């Protein structure tokens, strides 16, 4: 299983998904790609721009998966969080995800932004990607 925070780049004074880097990352795997699991965009956000950005990013990823003929699945936030995190207090999803990821893979260093344990803070993009991948494997989402 591989996982990564989605790569981004600057374009027109905005941060956008770097599709080329994402495709390179997947192609570099020595094992065949069975499934690409991606978090579905939220149906709400603080701004229309944020919703637009999430929807475009998801659409680009879906398009690349179709074009490359990679099996893929979109997984809703609540779906994977309920299964992988259980109950957590409102506003504590990042901390709950970090704890769950560390429990599953205690030696993984990429979960923290800073590898110094005293100053460690969650790298939520990587943590979420790991848990989404684990959720997909747990539910045996495979071809056919």
C-alpha positions as CSV (number, residue, x, y, z in Angstrom):
1,X,0.0,0.0,0.0
2,X,1.3,3.5,-0.9
3,X,-0.1,6.8,0.2
4,X,0.8,10.4,-0.2
5,X,-0.5,13.9,0.3
6,X,-1.6,15.2,-3.0
7,X,1.2,17.2,-4.7
8,X,0.5,20.8,-5.6
9,X,2.1,23.6,-7.6
10,X,1.6,27.3,-8.1
11,X,-0.4,28.3,-11.2
12,X,-2.0,31.7,-11.8
13,X,-1.2,32.8,-8.2
14,X,-3.1,29.7,-6.8
15,X,-2.1,26.3,-5.4
16,X,-3.4,23.6,-7.8
17,X,-3.1,19.8,-8.0
18,X,0.1,18.7,-9.7
19,X,-1.3,15.9,-11.8
20,X,2.0,15.1,-13.5
21,X,3.7,14.6,-10.2
22,X,0.8,12.4,-8.9
23,X,0.9,10.2,-12.0
24,X,4.7,9.9,-11.7
25,X,4.3,8.9,-8.1
26,X,1.9,6.1,-9.0
27,X,3.9,4.9,-12.0
28,X,7.1,4.6,-9.9
29,X,5.5,1.8,-7.9
30,X,7.1,-1.5,-8.6
31,X,3.9,-3.4,-7.8
32,X,0.9,-3.3,-10.1
33,X,-1.8,-0.7,-9.2
34,X,-4.9,-2.5,-7.9
35,X,-6.8,0.5,-6.7
36,X,-6.5,4.2,-6.2
37,X,-8.6,5.4,-3.3
38,X,-9.4,9.1,-3.1
39,X,-11.4,11.1,-0.5
40,X,-14.6,12.5,-2.1
41,X,-15.1,16.3,-2.0
42,X,-17.2,17.6,0.8
43,X,-20.8,18.8,-0.1
44,X,-20.2,22.0,1.9
45,X,-17.3,24.3,2.7
46,X,-16.6,27.7,4.2
47,X,-16.5,29.2,0.7
48,X,-17.7,28.6,-2.8
49,X,-14.0,28.8,-3.9
50,X,-13.1,26.0,-1.5
51,X,-15.9,23.8,-2.8
52,X,-14.9,24.5,-6.4
53,X,-11.3,23.7,-5.7
54,X,-12.1,20.4,-4.0
55,X,-14.5,19.4,-6.8
56,X,-12.0,20.2,-9.5
57,X,-9.2,18.4,-7.8
58,X,-11.4,15.3,-7.4
59,X,-12.5,15.5,-11.0
60,X,-9.0,15.8,-12.2
61,X,-8.0,12.7,-10.2
62,X,-10.9,10.8,-11.4
63,X,-10.1,11.8,-15.0
64,X,-6.5,10.6,-14.7
65,X,-7.6,7.3,-13.2
66,X,-10.0,6.8,-16.1
67,X,-7.4,7.8,-18.6
68,X,-4.7,5.5,-17.2
69,X,-7.3,2.7,-16.7
70,X,-6.6,2.5,-13.0
71,X,-9.4,1.1,-10.8
72,X,-10.4,3.8,-8.4
73,X,-13.0,4.6,-5.7
74,X,-14.1,7.7,-4.0
75,X,-14.6,7.4,-0.3
76,X,-16.6,9.9,1.7
77,X,-15.1,11.6,4.7
78,X,-17.7,10.5,7.2
79,X,-17.5,6.9,5.9
80,X,-13.8,6.4,6.5
81,X,-13.7,8.5,9.6
82,X,-16.6,6.6,11.3
83,X,-14.9,3.2,10.5
84,X,-11.3,4.2,11.3
85,X,-11.6,6.7,14.1
86,X,-14.8,5.8,15.9
87,X,-16.2,8.6,18.2
88,X,-14.2,11.8,18.6
89,X,-15.2,15.2,19.9
90,X,-16.3,17.9,17.5
91,X,-13.3,19.7,16.0
92,X,-10.9,16.9,17.0
93,X,-10.8,14.8,13.8
94,X,-7.2,15.6,13.0
95,X,-6.0,14.5,16.4
96,X,-8.2,11.4,16.3
97,X,-6.8,10.5,12.9
98,X,-3.2,11.0,14.0
99,X,-3.7,8.8,17.0
100,X,-5.4,6.1,14.9
101,X,-2.6,6.2,12.3
102,X,0.1,6.0,14.9
103,X,-1.6,3.0,16.5
104,X,-1.7,1.2,13.2
105,X,1.8,2.1,12.2
106,X,3.8,3.3,15.2
107,X,7.2,3.5,13.4
108,X,5.9,5.6,10.4
109,X,7.8,8.9,10.4
110,X,5.8,10.6,7.6
111,X,2.8,11.1,9.9
112,X,4.4,14.2,11.5
113,X,5.4,17.4,9.9
114,X,8.5,17.6,12.1
115,X,10.2,14.3,12.9
116,X,11.3,15.7,16.3
117,X,8.9,13.9,18.7
118,X,8.8,16.8,21.1
119,X,7.5,19.2,18.5
120,X,5.7,16.7,16.3
121,X,2.4,17.8,14.8
122,X,0.2,15.8,12.5
123,X,0.7,16.0,8.8
124,X,-3.0,15.6,8.2
125,X,-2.8,15.1,4.4
126,X,-0.5,12.1,4.8
127,X,-2.4,10.8,7.9
128,X,-5.7,11.0,6.1
129,X,-4.3,9.3,2.9
130,X,-2.9,6.5,5.0
131,X,-6.2,5.9,6.8
132,X,-8.3,6.1,3.6
133,X,-6.0,3.5,2.0
134,X,-6.3,1.3,5.1
135,X,-10.1,1.7,5.0
136,X,-10.2,0.7,1.3
137,X,-8.0,-2.4,1.9
138,X,-10.1,-3.3,5.0
139,X,-13.2,-3.2,2.9
140,X,-11.5,-5.2,0.1
141,X,-12.3,-2.7,-2.6
142,X,-10.8,-4.5,-5.6
143,X,-11.3,-4.9,-9.3
144,X,-14.5,-6.7,-10.3
